[in-house]
């Protein structure tokens, strides 16, 4: 089955060797993703509560900026998604539902 991508019409950018708006935005999004991952690791390892709270505030800011950049790129048609087939979604759901019996604190329900 050929799935159509989920995407807005592409905003035109010049095709030159120089970086354009799409390139800059993509670079910023990649940087924000990297920073979010790094702050997440730092949060997991922070033992000092005031430091943890500061990192959490920075992480939240970074995560919000990442989302804004993603939204911008999607609106401009520079970021596309592919719709998942219902059968694949159901298979993944069944696979991970089977893992629930491995949870250490009982069999919680997956919605």
C-alpha positions as a Markdown table, in Angstrom:
| # | Residue | x | y | z |
|---|---|---|---|---|
| 1 | Unk | 0.0 | 0.0 | 0.0 |
| 2 | Unk | 1.4 | 3.4 | -1.0 |
| 3 | Unk | 1.0 | 5.9 | 1.8 |
| 4 | Unk | 0.8 | 9.5 | 1.1 |
| 5 | Unk | 3.0 | 11.7 | 3.3 |
| 6 | Unk | 1.4 | 14.1 | 5.7 |
| 7 | Unk | 2.9 | 17.4 | 4.7 |
| 8 | Unk | 2.0 | 21.1 | 4.0 |
| 9 | Unk | 2.9 | 22.7 | 0.7 |
| 10 | Unk | 6.6 | 23.5 | 0.7 |
| 11 | Unk | 7.7 | 27.1 | 1.1 |
| 12 | Unk | 10.2 | 27.8 | -1.6 |
| 13 | Unk | 13.8 | 28.5 | -0.7 |
| 14 | Unk | 16.7 | 29.4 | -3.0 |
| 15 | Unk | 18.7 | 26.4 | -4.2 |
| 16 | Unk | 22.2 | 27.8 | -3.8 |
| 17 | Unk | 25.3 | 26.6 | -2.0 |
| 18 | Unk | 24.6 | 29.1 | 0.7 |
| 19 | Unk | 22.4 | 28.1 | 3.7 |
| 20 | Unk | 18.8 | 29.2 | 3.4 |
| 21 | Unk | 15.9 | 29.6 | 5.9 |
| 22 | Unk | 15.1 | 25.9 | 5.7 |
| 23 | Unk | 18.8 | 24.9 | 6.3 |
| 24 | Unk | 19.1 | 27.3 | 9.3 |
| 25 | Unk | 15.8 | 26.1 | 10.8 |
| 26 | Unk | 16.8 | 22.4 | 10.3 |
| 27 | Unk | 20.1 | 23.1 | 11.9 |
| 28 | Unk | 18.4 | 24.8 | 14.9 |
| 29 | Unk | 16.0 | 21.9 | 15.3 |
| 30 | Unk | 18.8 | 19.3 | 15.2 |
| 31 | Unk | 20.7 | 21.3 | 17.9 |
| 32 | Unk | 17.6 | 21.6 | 20.1 |
| 33 | Unk | 17.0 | 17.8 | 19.8 |
| 34 | Unk | 20.7 | 17.2 | 20.9 |
| 35 | Unk | 20.4 | 19.6 | 23.7 |
| 36 | Unk | 17.1 | 18.1 | 24.9 |
| 37 | Unk | 18.7 | 14.6 | 25.0 |
| 38 | Unk | 21.7 | 16.0 | 26.9 |
| 39 | Unk | 19.6 | 17.8 | 29.5 |
| 40 | Unk | 17.6 | 14.7 | 29.9 |
| 41 | Unk | 20.7 | 12.8 | 30.8 |
| 42 | Unk | 21.9 | 15.5 | 33.2 |
| 43 | Unk | 18.5 | 15.5 | 34.9 |
| 44 | Unk | 18.7 | 11.8 | 35.5 |
| 45 | Unk | 22.1 | 12.2 | 37.1 |
| 46 | Unk | 21.7 | 15.4 | 39.1 |
| 47 | Unk | 21.9 | 14.8 | 42.8 |
| 48 | Unk | 21.7 | 18.4 | 44.0 |
| 49 | Unk | 18.0 | 19.6 | 44.1 |
| 50 | Unk | 18.6 | 23.3 | 43.2 |
| 51 | Unk | 20.8 | 22.2 | 40.3 |
| 52 | Unk | 18.1 | 19.7 | 39.3 |
| 53 | Unk | 15.4 | 22.5 | 39.3 |
| 54 | Unk | 17.6 | 24.8 | 37.2 |
| 55 | Unk | 18.3 | 22.0 | 34.7 |
| 56 | Unk | 14.6 | 21.1 | 34.6 |
| 57 | Unk | 13.7 | 24.7 | 33.8 |
| 58 | Unk | 16.3 | 24.8 | 31.0 |
| 59 | Unk | 15.2 | 21.4 | 29.7 |
| 60 | Unk | 11.6 | 22.6 | 29.5 |
| 61 | Unk | 12.6 | 25.8 | 27.6 |
| 62 | Unk | 14.7 | 23.7 | 25.2 |
| 63 | Unk | 11.9 | 21.2 | 24.7 |
| 64 | Unk | 9.4 | 23.9 | 24.0 |
| 65 | Unk | 11.7 | 25.6 | 21.5 |
| 66 | Unk | 12.2 | 22.2 | 19.8 |
| 67 | Unk | 8.5 | 21.9 | 19.4 |
| 68 | Unk | 8.1 | 25.4 | 18.0 |
| 69 | Unk | 10.8 | 24.7 | 15.4 |
| 70 | Unk | 9.2 | 21.4 | 14.5 |
| 71 | Unk | 5.8 | 23.2 | 14.1 |
| 72 | Unk | 7.4 | 25.9 | 12.0 |
| 73 | Unk | 9.1 | 23.4 | 9.7 |
| 74 | Unk | 5.9 | 21.4 | 9.4 |
| 75 | Unk | 3.8 | 24.5 | 8.6 |
| 76 | Unk | 6.3 | 25.5 | 5.9 |
| 77 | Unk | 6.2 | 21.9 | 4.4 |
| 78 | Unk | 9.9 | 21.3 | 5.3 |
| 79 | Unk | 9.0 | 18.4 | 7.6 |
| 80 | Unk | 6.8 | 15.5 | 6.5 |
| 81 | Unk | 5.3 | 12.5 | 8.2 |
| 82 | Unk | 4.1 | 9.2 | 6.9 |
| 83 | Unk | 0.7 | 8.0 | 8.0 |
| 84 | Unk | 1.0 | 4.6 | 9.8 |
| 85 | Unk | -1.1 | 1.7 | 8.5 |
| 86 | Unk | -3.8 | 0.6 | 10.9 |
| 87 | Unk | -2.5 | -3.0 | 10.8 |
| 88 | Unk | 1.0 | -1.9 | 11.8 |
| 89 | Unk | -0.4 | 0.2 | 14.7 |
| 90 | Unk | -2.4 | -2.8 | 15.9 |
| 91 | Unk | 0.6 | -5.1 | 15.7 |
| 92 | Unk | 2.8 | -2.7 | 17.7 |
| 93 | Unk | 0.0 | -2.3 | 20.3 |
| 94 | Unk | -0.3 | -6.1 | 20.7 |
| 95 | Unk | 3.5 | -6.4 | 20.9 |
| 96 | Unk | 3.9 | -3.8 | 23.7 |
| 97 | Unk | 0.7 | -4.9 | 25.5 |
| 98 | Unk | 2.4 | -8.3 | 25.9 |
| 99 | Unk | 5.3 | -6.6 | 27.7 |
| 100 | Unk | 3.0 | -5.4 | 30.5 |
| 101 | Unk | 3.3 | -8.7 | 32.3 |
| 102 | Unk | 7.0 | -7.9 | 32.7 |
| 103 | Unk | 6.4 | -4.7 | 34.7 |
| 104 | Unk | 7.9 | -4.9 | 38.2 |
| 105 | Unk | 4.8 | -3.4 | 40.0 |
| 106 | Unk | 2.0 | -5.6 | 38.7 |
| 107 | Unk | 0.2 | -5.8 | 35.4 |
| 108 | Unk | -0.9 | -2.2 | 34.7 |
| 109 | Unk | -3.3 | -1.6 | 31.9 |
| 110 | Unk | -2.1 | 0.0 | 28.7 |
| 111 | Unk | -4.7 | 2.2 | 27.2 |
